Amino acid sequence: MSKSSEDYQKHLVLQVQSGLSKSAYCKQAGIPYQSFLYHWKKQSGSSLSNSFTLLKPGKSKSKELELHLPNGCYFSIPDDCPMSLLQKLISLC
């Protein structure tokens, strides 16, 4: 069954939020890894860079990490935020 670009757009966001590697996410979601990579490369410079990722607080009482980047981007995130999500946030600026 073929998935549309809109379906993959949702998967791209869900993969980042999951904290899983692209490969692990594709296995869990039951989607072809190569197709996911195609859409990731296609979208990485366009619509994903204009979207937001919702960070949901965990159950633990973690401290917050504040990042002030030279280009003016500012983030306040939990200190236990998955590294993959932090990398994605920084790449969006």
C-alpha positions as CSV (number, residue, x, y, z in Angstrom):
1,M,0.0,0.0,0.0
2,S,1.4,3.4,-1.0
3,K,1.6,6.2,1.4
4,S,1.1,9.8,0.4
5,S,3.5,12.6,1.0
6,E,1.1,13.9,3.7
7,D,1.3,10.5,5.5
8,Y,5.1,10.6,5.4
9,Q,5.1,14.2,6.7
10,K,3.2,12.9,9.8
11,H,5.7,10.1,10.1
12,L,8.6,12.5,9.9
13,V,7.3,14.5,12.9
14,L,6.4,11.4,14.8
15,Q,9.8,9.9,14.3
16,V,11.5,12.9,15.8
17,Q,9.1,13.0,18.7
18,S,9.6,9.3,19.4
19,G,13.4,9.7,19.9
20,L,13.9,6.5,17.9
21,S,16.4,6.2,15.1
22,K,14.9,6.4,11.6
23,S,15.4,2.7,11.1
24,A,13.8,1.7,14.4
25,Y,10.9,4.0,13.9
26,C,10.2,2.6,10.4
27,K,10.2,-1.0,11.8
28,Q,7.9,0.0,14.6
29,A,5.5,1.9,12.2
30,G,5.7,-0.8,9.5
31,I,6.8,1.6,6.7
32,P,9.6,1.1,4.2
33,Y,12.9,2.6,5.4
34,Q,14.0,3.7,2.0
35,S,10.7,5.5,1.3
36,F,11.0,7.2,4.7
37,L,14.5,8.4,3.8
38,Y,13.3,9.7,0.4
39,H,10.6,11.8,2.1
40,W,13.0,12.9,4.9
41,K,15.5,14.2,2.4
42,K,12.8,15.8,0.2
43,Q,11.2,17.6,3.2
44,S,14.2,18.3,5.4
45,G,15.0,21.6,3.7
46,S,11.4,22.8,3.2
47,S,8.2,22.3,5.2
48,L,9.9,20.7,8.2
49,S,12.0,23.7,8.7
50,N,8.9,25.8,9.1
51,S,7.1,23.6,11.5
52,F,7.2,23.2,15.3
53,T,7.7,20.1,17.4
54,L,5.6,19.8,20.5
55,L,7.6,18.9,23.5
56,K,5.5,17.2,26.1
57,P,6.7,17.2,29.7
58,G,7.5,13.8,31.1
59,K,6.4,12.5,34.5
60,S,9.7,13.2,36.1
61,K,10.5,16.5,37.6
62,S,13.4,17.5,35.4
63,K,15.3,20.7,35.2
64,E,15.1,22.9,32.1
65,L,17.9,23.6,29.7
66,E,17.9,27.0,28.0
67,L,19.6,27.4,24.7
68,H,20.3,30.9,23.2
69,L,21.7,30.5,19.7
70,P,23.6,33.2,17.9
71,N,21.0,33.5,15.2
72,G,18.3,34.5,17.8
73,C,16.7,31.1,18.4
74,Y,15.8,30.4,22.0
75,F,14.8,27.1,23.4
76,S,13.7,26.1,26.9
77,I,13.5,22.3,27.1
78,P,13.6,19.6,29.7
79,D,17.2,18.5,30.5
80,D,16.2,14.9,29.8
81,C,15.1,15.7,26.2
82,P,16.2,13.0,23.8
83,M,19.3,14.0,21.9
84,S,17.7,13.3,18.5
85,L,15.0,15.9,19.3
86,L,17.5,18.4,20.4
87,Q,19.5,18.0,17.2
88,K,16.4,18.4,15.2
89,L,15.5,21.6,17.0
90,I,18.9,23.1,16.4
91,S,18.8,22.1,12.7
92,L,15.6,24.0,12.3
93,C,17.3,27.3,13.1
